[in-house]
Amino acid sequence: MPSTPYLPEHDSLDQLLDAARAYCGQFLADLPELPTSRPDPQLQPAQLPEIGIGGLAALAEFDAQFRNLLVGSAGPRYWGFVTGGTTPTSIVGDWLTTVFDQNPKGLTGPGDLSANIEAQSLALFRQLLNLPDDFMGGFVTGATMANFTGLAVARQWAGQQLGCDVAREGVRPGQIRVLAAVPHSSAIKSLAMLGLGSTSLENVRSLPDREAIDITHLTELLNQQPGQPVIVMASGGTVNTVDFDDLTALVALKKQFGFWLHVDAAFGGFVALVPSLAPRLAGWEWADSIAIDNHKWLNVPYDSAVWLVRSVYAVLQVQTFQNTNAPYLGDPMTNFSYLNMGPENSRRLRALPVWLSLIGYGRTGFRVIVERSVALATEFGQLIAKSGFLQLEAPVRVNVVCFSLRHHRTDATWLATFQTALNAEGQVYLTPTVYNGVSCLRAAFVNWRTQTEDLHRAIRTMTTVYQQLTEAGTDNLRIDRHFL
């Protein structure tokens, strides 16, 4: 039988890399004009070839099948959710991450440079956000796992207050209280994954016309069931209006009641870079755990986020995440390993795109990105206020604009129809929400590519879509023709 190579590769690596570079370069050149949405793809069933066709041919097949179905989610007018882009330096970092193919583990021993790169990246990250060095940290996939990690250690801490090892013994319903006003869905999902139960959350009243904790109501709740451990989940920037809980007041209550303070600052944490906005985070340096996304305002590729937990809880963190049946990993308390500090044993070197970005752009570069995003959101809010058919539902506090259809504020069906028609145009992508009982749309600005012209294009598209829907129905509302 003739010998055959294990991988039937018909192309040299240099050819493949050159082709991939050219392909990626063209995609990035096209990105500003890529549609922000497309119709649902009608794909043919996949058929695995018996003999591979090689990398170049596979790339061509990908291009033929999928290229015209991709959307510009990394582009300048994809404002749904809070989706960042990818800076040139972060793209290089992600390519290198793939080439190096490291799995960061311990800080000592042969082959552990990648873990040291992660530790150095975390040090740079803390410096960027002016957080103290007594926060340990690690890289995970996104805000969900960053919240999960912080809350997992909080759960272990709560068990310690009750005299039990929750990681080993489990948690009983009602053992641990969790309080929050406007938590993100990822934090609630984390409660479900941790066995605390998503329905166990006790809702704290929000301040009038705000998404921030009513401190008076929280104090009343804390005075109930004395002696029971409590986890308070605070918002470091809500997704509807980028509102911030009063972290200074929460820290004062924490000293009085001794609860665990977790701050979800998925994208709002980066306002620490802007002197006029940084006071909104005052006190977060005293939190017990913090969750922050990097693939939002840091504009690194998916997936990347950071958990931060105070080093005083290192033992609790190891109890939570240690590999108890893997003696070859060594003593987790004497041989530091990220494998015993977070939920994943196998991880990419997600720190590298962050390291290159922080060194490449510095504090000033990222401050400019945040400031520009805030300025664009403010300008977009002004355009909405002048449109005649759109209405701001909340002040533009930072970088998210929450607005409704002025004459259809109580009609969720009308807004859903408008959103579907708008997104189908492919010029701008927005997601729906409900704020103060009103059906709204959200526009989140974090992408470094967004320009003022993108705002005007979005307004023109919304005006046209609204006019078409109005003329197709019985509603004869006038729209300012200035926007057409």
C-alpha positions as CSV (number, residue, x, y, z in Angstrom):
1,M,0.0,0.0,0.0
2,P,1.5,3.4,-0.9
3,S,2.3,5.7,2.0
4,T,0.1,8.9,2.2
5,P,0.6,11.9,4.4
6,Y,-1.5,12.1,7.6
7,L,-2.9,15.4,6.4
8,P,-3.5,15.6,2.6
9,E,-2.3,19.2,2.4
10,H,-1.9,20.4,-1.1
11,D,-0.7,23.9,-0.3
12,S,2.3,25.3,1.5
13,L,1.8,27.2,4.7
14,D,3.2,30.3,3.1
15,Q,0.6,30.1,0.4
16,L,-2.2,29.6,2.9
17,L,-1.1,32.5,5.1
18,D,-0.7,34.8,2.1
19,A,-4.2,33.9,0.9
20,A,-5.7,34.3,4.3
21,R,-4.0,37.7,4.8
22,A,-5.4,38.9,1.4
23,Y,-8.8,37.5,2.2
24,C,-8.9,39.1,5.6
25,G,-7.6,42.4,4.2
26,Q,-10.4,42.5,1.7
27,F,-13.0,41.7,4.3
28,L,-11.8,44.6,6.5
29,A,-11.7,46.9,3.5
30,D,-15.4,46.0,2.8
31,L,-16.5,46.1,6.5
32,P,-17.7,49.7,6.6
33,E,-20.2,48.9,3.9
34,L,-21.2,45.4,4.8
35,P,-24.9,44.9,5.6
36,T,-25.6,44.9,9.3
37,S,-28.1,42.0,8.8
38,R,-29.1,39.6,6.0
39,P,-32.0,37.3,5.4
40,D,-31.8,33.9,7.1
41,P,-29.4,31.7,5.1
42,Q,-30.7,28.8,3.2
43,L,-27.7,26.4,3.5
44,Q,-27.3,23.1,1.8
45,P,-26.7,20.1,4.1
46,A,-22.9,19.7,4.7
47,Q,-21.2,16.7,3.2
48,L,-17.8,15.5,4.6
49,P,-15.3,14.7,1.9
50,E,-13.5,11.4,2.0
51,I,-10.4,13.0,0.7
52,G,-9.7,16.6,1.6
53,I,-9.3,19.3,-1.1
54,G,-6.6,21.3,0.6
55,G,-6.6,24.6,2.4
56,L,-6.7,27.0,-0.6
57,A,-9.6,25.1,-2.1
58,A,-11.4,25.0,1.2
59,L,-11.0,28.8,1.5
60,A,-12.5,29.1,-1.9
61,E,-15.3,26.9,-1.0
62,F,-15.9,28.9,2.2
63,D,-16.0,32.1,0.0
64,A,-18.5,30.6,-2.3
65,Q,-20.8,29.3,0.4
66,F,-20.6,31.9,3.2
67,R,-18.8,35.2,2.2
68,N,-22.0,36.9,1.0
69,L,-23.9,35.8,4.1
70,L,-21.6,37.4,6.6
71,V,-22.8,40.5,8.4
72,G,-20.8,43.6,9.5
73,S,-21.2,42.9,13.2
74,A,-17.6,44.3,13.7
75,G,-18.5,47.3,11.6
76,P,-19.4,50.9,12.4
77,R,-23.2,50.7,12.4
78,Y,-23.8,47.5,14.3
79,W,-25.2,49.0,17.5
80,G,-27.3,46.1,18.8
81,F,-26.2,44.6,22.1
82,V,-22.9,46.2,23.0
83,T,-20.6,44.9,20.3
84,G,-17.1,46.2,19.8
85,G,-14.9,46.0,16.8
86,T,-11.3,44.8,16.3
87,T,-8.5,47.2,16.2
88,P,-5.5,46.4,13.9
89,T,-3.2,45.6,16.8
90,S,-5.8,43.3,18.4
91,I,-6.2,41.4,15.2
92,V,-2.5,40.7,15.1
93,G,-2.6,39.6,18.7
94,D,-5.3,37.2,17.9
95,W,-3.4,35.7,14.9
96,L,-0.4,35.3,17.1
97,T,-2.5,33.6,19.8
98,T,-3.6,31.0,17.3
99,V,-0.1,30.5,15.9
100,F,1.5,30.1,19.4
101,D,-1.4,27.9,20.6
102,Q,-0.6,28.2,24.3
103,N,-2.7,27.0,27.3
104,P,-1.8,29.4,30.2
105,K,-1.3,27.5,33.4
106,G,1.3,28.1,36.1
107,L,3.6,31.0,36.6
108,T,6.7,28.8,37.2
109,G,8.2,25.9,35.4
110,P,9.3,25.2,31.8
111,G,6.9,26.3,29.1
112,D,4.9,28.6,31.4
113,L,5.7,31.9,29.7
114,S,2.1,32.2,28.5
115,A,0.8,32.3,32.1
116,N,3.3,35.1,32.8
117,I,2.1,37.0,29.8
118,E,-1.4,36.7,31.2
119,A,-0.3,37.9,34.6
120,Q,1.5,40.9,33.0
121,S,-1.5,41.7,30.9
122,L,-3.7,41.7,34.1
123,A,-1.2,44.1,35.7
124,L,-1.5,46.4,32.7
125,F,-5.3,46.1,32.8
126,R,-5.4,47.1,36.4
127,Q,-3.2,50.1,35.7
128,L,-5.5,51.1,32.8
129,L,-8.5,51.2,35.1
130,N,-6.8,52.5,38.2
131,L,-7.6,49.4,40.2
132,P,-5.3,48.2,43.1
133,D,-2.9,45.3,42.7
134,D,-4.6,43.2,45.4
135,F,-7.2,42.0,42.8
136,M,-6.3,38.7,41.3
137,G,-7.6,38.2,37.7
138,G,-7.9,35.9,34.8
139,F,-9.2,35.8,31.2
140,V,-12.5,34.1,30.3
141,T,-14.8,34.1,27.3
142,G,-17.1,37.0,28.2
143,A,-19.2,38.7,30.8
144,T,-21.2,35.6,31.6
145,M,-18.1,33.6,32.7
146,A,-16.6,36.7,34.3
147,N,-19.8,37.1,36.4
148,F,-19.9,33.4,37.0
149,T,-16.4,33.3,38.3
150,G,-16.8,36.2,40.7
151,L,-20.2,34.9,41.9
152,A,-18.8,31.4,42.3
153,V,-16.2,32.7,44.8
154,A,-19.0,34.7,46.5
155,R,-21.0,31.5,46.8
156,Q,-18.0,29.8,48.5
157,W,-17.6,32.8,50.8
158,A,-21.3,32.6,51.7
159,G,-20.9,28.9,52.5
160,Q,-18.0,29.7,54.7
161,Q,-20.2,32.1,56.7
162,L,-22.6,29.2,57.1
163,G,-19.9,26.7,58.1
164,C,-20.0,24.6,55.0
165,D,-17.9,24.0,51.9
166,V,-20.4,24.7,49.1
167,A,-18.1,23.5,46.3
168,R,-18.1,20.1,47.9
169,E,-21.4,19.9,49.7
170,G,-23.7,21.9,47.4
171,V,-26.1,24.7,48.3
172,R,-29.6,24.3,49.7
173,P,-32.5,26.5,48.5
174,G,-32.7,29.7,50.5
175,Q,-29.3,29.4,52.1
176,I,-27.8,32.4,50.4
177,R,-29.5,35.7,49.6
178,V,-28.7,37.6,46.4
179,L,-29.9,41.2,46.0
180,A,-29.8,43.4,42.9
181,A,-31.8,46.2,41.2
182,V,-31.2,45.9,37.4
183,P,-28.8,42.9,36.9
184,H,-27.7,41.9,33.5
185,S,-29.1,38.6,32.1
186,S,-25.6,37.1,32.2
187,A,-25.5,37.6,36.0
188,I,-28.9,35.9,36.4
189,K,-27.8,33.1,34.2
190,S,-24.7,32.7,36.4
191,L,-27.0,32.2,39.4
192,A,-28.7,29.4,37.6
193,M,-25.5,27.7,36.6
194,L,-24.2,28.0,40.2
195,G,-27.2,26.2,41.6
196,L,-28.3,29.3,43.5
197,G,-31.3,29.6,41.1
198,S,-32.2,32.4,38.9
199,T,-35.5,32.9,40.8
200,S,-33.7,33.3,44.1
201,L,-32.8,36.9,43.2
202,E,-34.4,39.4,45.5
203,N,-35.2,42.6,43.5
204,V,-34.1,45.9,45.1
205,R,-36.2,48.9,44.1
206,S,-34.6,51.3,41.7
207,L,-34.5,55.0,42.1
208,P,-37.3,56.9,40.3
209,D,-36.6,57.2,36.5
210,R,-33.3,55.4,37.1
211,E,-31.8,51.9,36.9
212,A,-29.8,52.4,40.1
213,I,-30.3,50.8,43.4
214,D,-32.5,52.6,45.9
215,I,-30.1,52.5,48.9
216,T,-32.9,53.1,51.4
217,H,-34.8,50.0,50.1
218,L,-31.6,47.9,50.0
219,T,-30.9,48.9,53.7
220,E,-34.4,47.7,54.6
221,L,-33.8,44.4,52.9
222,L,-30.4,44.0,54.6
223,N,-32.0,44.5,58.0
224,Q,-34.1,41.4,57.3
225,Q,-33.0,37.9,58.1
226,P,-29.9,38.9,60.1
227,G,-27.0,36.5,60.1
228,Q,-27.8,35.1,56.6
229,P,-25.0,35.6,54.1
230,V,-25.8,38.1,51.4
231,I,-24.4,38.8,47.9
232,V,-25.2,42.2,46.4
233,M,-24.8,42.4,42.6
234,A,-24.1,46.0,41.6
235,S,-24.3,47.6,38.1
236,G,-21.2,49.4,36.8
237,G,-23.2,50.5,33.8
238,T,-26.6,49.1,32.9
239,V,-27.3,48.0,29.3
240,N,-30.4,50.2,28.7
241,T,-29.2,53.5,30.0
242,V,-25.6,53.0,31.3
243,D,-26.7,53.9,34.8
244,F,-24.4,53.2,37.8
245,D,-25.3,52.1,41.3
246,D,-23.9,54.3,44.0
247,L,-20.8,52.2,44.7
248,T,-19.6,54.5,47.5
249,A,-22.9,54.1,49.3
250,L,-22.7,50.3,48.8
251,V,-19.2,50.1,50.2
252,A,-20.4,52.0,53.3
253,L,-23.3,49.5,53.7
254,K,-20.9,46.6,53.1
255,K,-18.8,47.8,56.1
256,Q,-22.0,47.8,58.2
257,F,-23.6,44.5,57.0
258,G,-20.6,42.5,55.8
259,F,-22.1,41.3,52.5
260,W,-20.2,40.3,49.3
261,L,-20.1,43.1,46.7
262,H,-19.9,42.0,43.1
263,V,-19.7,44.7,40.4
264,D,-20.8,43.9,36.9
265,A,-18.9,46.5,34.9
266,A,-18.9,44.7,31.5
267,F,-18.4,47.8,29.5
268,G,-19.0,50.6,32.0
269,G,-15.8,49.9,33.7
270,F,-13.9,51.7,30.9
271,V,-15.4,55.0,31.9
272,A,-12.6,55.0,34.5
273,L,-10.4,56.3,31.6
274,V,-12.4,59.6,31.3
275,P,-11.9,62.0,34.2
276,S,-15.4,63.5,33.9
277,L,-17.0,60.0,34.1
278,A,-14.7,58.1,36.4
279,P,-16.5,59.3,39.6
280,R,-19.4,57.1,38.6
281,L,-17.2,54.1,39.5
282,A,-16.0,55.7,42.8
283,G,-15.8,52.9,45.4
284,W,-15.4,50.0,43.0
285,E,-11.9,49.5,44.1
286,W,-13.4,48.1,47.4
287,A,-15.6,45.5,45.7
288,D,-14.9,41.9,46.3
289,S,-15.3,40.9,42.7
290,I,-15.6,42.6,39.3
291,A,-16.5,41.5,35.8
292,I,-15.3,43.4,32.7
293,D,-15.6,42.6,29.0
294,N,-12.7,43.2,26.6
295,H,-14.5,42.5,23.3
296,K,-16.6,45.5,24.0
297,W,-14.9,48.8,24.6
298,L,-11.4,47.4,24.5
299,N,-12.1,46.4,20.9
300,V,-10.3,43.1,20.9
301,P,-11.7,40.1,19.1
302,Y,-14.3,37.7,20.6
303,D,-14.0,36.1,23.0
304,S,-12.3,38.0,25.9
305,A,-13.3,39.1,29.4
306,V,-11.6,39.5,32.8
307,W,-12.7,38.4,36.2
308,L,-11.2,40.2,39.2
309,V,-11.4,38.8,42.7
310,R,-9.6,40.1,45.8
311,S,-6.5,38.1,46.6
312,V,-7.6,37.7,50.2
313,Y,-10.1,35.2,48.9
314,A,-7.5,33.0,47.1
315,V,-8.1,30.0,49.3
316,L,-11.9,30.2,48.6
317,Q,-11.2,30.6,44.9
318,V,-9.1,27.5,44.8
319,Q,-11.7,25.6,46.8
320,T,-14.2,26.6,44.2
321,F,-12.2,25.8,41.0
322,Q,-9.5,23.3,42.0
323,N,-8.9,20.1,40.1
324,T,-9.3,17.8,43.1
325,N,-8.7,14.5,41.2
326,A,-5.7,15.6,39.2
327,P,-2.6,15.1,41.4
328,Y,-0.3,15.7,38.5
329,L,-1.2,19.3,38.7
330,G,0.4,19.7,42.1
331,D,-0.7,21.3,45.3
332,P,-3.0,24.2,44.2
333,M,-2.0,26.4,47.2
334,T,1.8,26.1,46.6
335,N,1.9,25.8,42.8
336,F,-0.2,28.6,41.4
337,S,-2.1,27.6,38.3
338,Y,-4.9,29.4,36.5
339,L,-6.5,26.0,36.1
340,N,-7.4,26.2,39.8
341,M,-8.6,29.8,39.7
342,G,-11.3,29.8,37.0
343,P,-13.9,27.6,35.3
344,E,-11.8,26.5,32.3
345,N,-8.9,24.1,32.3
346,S,-8.2,24.6,28.6
347,R,-7.9,28.2,27.4
348,R,-6.4,30.2,24.5
349,L,-3.9,32.8,25.4
350,R,-6.7,35.4,25.3
351,A,-4.4,37.8,27.1
352,L,-2.1,38.4,24.1
353,P,-4.5,40.6,22.0
354,V,-5.0,42.6,25.2
355,W,-1.3,42.9,26.0
356,L,-0.5,44.1,22.5
357,S,-3.4,46.5,22.5
358,L,-2.5,48.1,25.8
359,I,1.2,48.4,24.9
360,G,0.3,49.5,21.3
361,Y,-2.3,52.2,22.1
362,G,-1.7,53.0,25.8
363,R,-4.0,54.8,28.1
364,T,-4.5,57.7,25.8
365,G,-5.5,55.6,22.9
366,F,-8.3,53.9,24.8
367,R,-9.4,57.1,26.5
368,V,-9.9,58.6,23.0
369,I,-12.0,55.6,21.9
370,V,-14.2,55.9,25.0
371,E,-14.5,59.7,24.7
372,R,-15.4,59.5,21.0
373,S,-18.1,56.8,21.7
374,V,-19.6,59.0,24.3
375,A,-19.6,62.0,22.0
376,L,-21.2,60.0,19.2
377,A,-23.9,58.8,21.5
378,T,-24.6,62.3,22.7
379,E,-24.9,63.5,19.1
380,F,-27.1,60.6,18.1
381,G,-29.4,61.5,21.0
382,Q,-29.6,65.0,19.7
383,L,-30.5,63.8,16.2
384,I,-33.3,61.6,17.7
385,A,-34.7,64.5,19.7
386,K,-34.9,66.6,16.5
387,S,-36.3,63.9,14.3
388,G,-40.0,64.5,15.1
389,F,-41.0,60.8,15.2
390,L,-38.4,59.4,17.6
391,Q,-38.3,60.1,21.3
392,L,-35.5,59.7,23.9
393,E,-36.7,57.6,26.8
394,A,-33.7,58.3,29.1
395,P,-30.9,60.8,29.2
396,V,-27.8,59.8,27.2
397,R,-25.6,59.2,30.2
398,V,-22.6,57.6,28.5
399,N,-22.7,55.6,25.3
400,V,-26.1,53.9,25.0
401,V,-29.1,55.7,23.5
402,C,-32.5,54.4,24.5
403,F,-35.4,55.7,22.4
404,S,-38.9,54.9,21.2
405,L,-41.3,55.8,18.4
406,R,-42.9,59.0,19.6
407,H,-46.4,58.2,18.5
408,H,-46.3,54.5,19.2
409,R,-44.8,54.4,22.7
410,T,-47.4,51.9,24.0
411,D,-47.6,49.8,20.9
412,A,-45.0,47.0,21.1
413,T,-46.2,45.5,17.8
414,W,-45.5,48.7,15.9
415,L,-42.0,48.9,17.3
416,A,-41.3,45.3,16.5
417,T,-42.5,45.8,13.0
418,F,-40.3,49.0,12.7
419,Q,-37.3,47.2,14.1
420,T,-37.6,44.2,11.8
421,A,-38.0,46.5,8.7
422,L,-35.1,48.7,9.9
423,N,-32.7,45.8,10.4
424,A,-33.7,44.3,7.1
425,E,-32.4,47.3,5.4
426,G,-28.9,46.3,6.5
427,Q,-27.7,49.9,7.1
428,V,-27.9,49.8,10.9
429,Y,-28.6,47.1,13.5
430,L,-30.5,47.9,16.7
431,T,-31.9,45.7,19.4
432,P,-35.2,46.1,21.3
433,T,-35.7,46.6,25.0
434,V,-38.3,47.8,27.5
435,Y,-37.6,50.8,29.7
436,N,-40.1,52.1,32.3
437,G,-42.8,50.0,30.6
438,V,-42.1,51.5,27.1
439,S,-41.0,49.5,24.1
440,C,-37.7,50.9,23.0
441,L,-34.7,50.5,20.8
442,R,-31.1,50.7,21.9
443,A,-28.0,52.0,20.1
444,A,-24.7,51.1,21.9
445,F,-21.5,52.9,20.8
446,V,-18.3,51.1,21.5
447,N,-16.8,50.5,18.0
448,W,-13.7,52.5,17.2
449,R,-14.7,52.6,13.5
450,T,-18.0,54.5,14.0
451,Q,-18.1,58.1,12.5
452,T,-20.5,61.0,12.5
453,E,-21.7,60.1,9.0
454,D,-22.8,56.7,10.4
455,L,-25.2,58.5,12.7
456,H,-26.8,60.5,9.8
457,R,-27.0,57.4,7.7
458,A,-28.9,55.6,10.5
459,I,-31.3,58.5,10.9
460,R,-32.0,58.7,7.2
461,T,-32.7,54.9,7.1
462,M,-35.0,55.1,10.1
463,T,-36.9,58.0,8.6
464,T,-37.4,56.2,5.3
465,V,-38.5,53.0,7.0
466,Y,-40.9,54.9,9.3
467,Q,-42.3,56.8,6.3
468,Q,-42.9,53.6,4.4
469,L,-44.6,51.9,7.3
470,T,-46.8,54.9,7.9
471,E,-47.8,55.2,4.3
472,A,-48.6,51.5,4.1
473,G,-51.0,51.8,7.0
474,T,-53.7,54.2,8.1
475,D,-51.4,56.5,10.1
476,N,-50.7,59.8,8.3
477,L,-48.2,61.3,10.7
478,R,-46.0,63.9,9.2
479,I,-42.2,63.4,9.3
480,D,-39.8,66.2,9.0
481,R,-38.6,65.9,5.4
482,H,-35.2,67.3,6.4
483,F,-34.2,63.8,7.5
484,L,-35.0,62.2,4.1
